Amino acid sequence: MKRTFDLILSFFLLLIAFPILLVAFIVASLSTKSFGIYSQRRIGRKGRIFKVYKVKTMIDTKIGVDSTMAITSLQKKRITPIGAFLRKYKIDELPQLYNVLIGDMSFVGPRPDVPGYADKLEGKYRQILELRPGITGPASIKYANEEEILDSVDNPKKYNDEVIWPDKVEINYQYFLDNSIIHDLKLIIKTVKR
């Protein structure tokens, strides 16, 4: 039932959001002087690697993306002014509707991580990988201001790895144990409201 919900809703939302996506793609292409959509390798269901799509909000550098560079607060200087606007209103996330449509993601679930995090889960926490990663989820809602939190600490990577990440794992595990379509709808409503 969850997959059917994801399929139908993502199809209709993509149709509705297409004009916004087109404008976002054009302005992102101009502001970053490159192709306005980018993809990044993430860990998906059962630990499978897939490509997540976003509207580009940062200027390219020659530095590769690893688990250190994936922490956004460490890349803030690369965000364009238009990119900041797109991020503020989550417009940069709209291409993930395509990820939902093709089955790589769901509307609700753990956020997909770059290699080096979710694929390293052990013991009972490996069960989290039975879930499709989501556009939103309980951990995403709790850490909606994650960038600000990481900006306020001396060592963002260390704080992420030792405080935020373990808490997210616990939250995602509880979601694995208790998820239902009603719970998902409540989380979607919470996300839209904020």
MOCOR-V772125 format. One record per backbone hydrogen bond with DSSP energy under -0.5 kcal/mol. CO is the residue of the C=O (numbers start at 1). NH is the residue of the N-H. If there is no record, write none. Layout:
# MOCOR-V772125
{{CO NH} {CO NH}}
This chain:
# MOCOR-V772125
{{1 5} {2 6} {3 7} {4 8} {5 9} {6 10} {7 11} {8 12} {9 13} {10 14} {11 15} {12 16} {13 17} {14 18} {17 21} {18 22} {19 23} {20 24} {21 25} {22 26} {23 27} {24 28} {25 29} {26 30} {27 31} {28 32} {29 33} {29 34} {36 56} {38 54} {40 52} {42 44} {42 50} {44 47} {45 48} {48 44} {50 42} {50 52} {52 40} {54 38} {57 80} {64 66} {66 70} {68 71} {70 72} {71 74} {72 75} {73 76} {75 78} {76 79} {78 59} {80 84} {81 85} {82 86} {83 87} {84 88} {85 89} {86 91} {86 92} {87 90} {90 93} {91 94} {92 55} {93 96} {94 97} {95 98} {95 99} {96 100} {97 101} {98 102} {99 104} {99 105} {100 103} {104 133} {106 135} {107 136} {110 134} {113 43} {114 117} {117 120} {118 121} {122 125} {123 126} {124 127} {125 128} {126 129} {127 130} {128 131} {129 46} {133 106} {136 109} {137 141} {138 142} {139 143} {141 144} {143 146} {145 149} {146 150} {147 151} {148 152} {149 152} {150 153} {155 159} {156 160} {157 161} {158 162} {159 163} {159 164} {160 165} {163 167} {164 168} {165 169} {166 170} {167 171} {168 172} {169 173} {170 174} {171 175} {172 176} {173 177} {174 178} {175 179} {180 184} {181 185} {182 186} {183 187} {184 188} {185 189} {186 190} {187 191} {188 192} {189 193} {190 194}}
